Amino acid sequence: MATTKNHEEQVELLQEGRIGYLQFVMDGEDAEDFQEWCRSHGTDPSDESAEFYVEQTDIARMERQAMDDEDYGIWN
């Protein structure tokens, strides 16, 4: 059974340039979502499309987090 690296380890490897964005996404929990995203956008999985996917999903997660924080009054 292969050991899956945790997200923090994957981020560290990506930042060090030891893995590319494609490997980062495919080794993570978003692999299936990324593949579906590629199909729906008519693109092939690659480092470039994986990097764009990561940027877009990070922005969406930050926006959701900001909305959640506002609901709890953190920013008020």
C-alpha positions, 0 to 999 in steps of 0.5 A: 500500500502506497503512503499518501503524503499529506497536503503540507508535505506536497506543498513543500515539495511543490515550493521546492520545485521537486514536483510539478503542479500536475503531480501535486494535484494528482497526488492530492484529494482533488485529483478526480475533480481536476480530471473532471474540470479538464474534461469540462474545459476541453483541456488535457491534464498538464502542469500548466492546466494544473497550476491554473486549476490550483489558482482558481480553486484557491481563490474560490476557497479564500472567497468561501472562507471570507464569507464564512468569517463574515457570518461569524462576525470576525470581520465586523 
